Amino acid sequence: MALFLSLHQAPGLSPEEIAGYAPDVAKSVHATFRQLYVNTATGFIVSLYEADSPGAVEQEFERVGFPFDSINELDYTLSAAELAEMLSRG
């Protein structure tokens, strides 16, 4: 399974509206939800999903009924702990 980062624009989306999507998102039928980052003031949303393909993530958004601007496969990730370890090896 690969990781996919998706970008969305939903100006005016409130935390309560986000919570309304939660039951459908939790079902994870075509792709598995991992993380969500939102700026409710600007409507900028980033979500992280695990799936077999970008098409599976797209199917998941269509199933949930949430629009997206792009779906991008990630091929490299680095956590803060991994960065610190990398730097310590100098």
Secondary structure, 3 states (H helix, E strand, C coil): CEEEEEEEECCCCCHHHHHHHHHHHHHCCCCEEEEEEEECCCCEEEEEEEECCHHHHHHHHHHHCCCCCEEEEECCCCCHHHHHHHHHCC
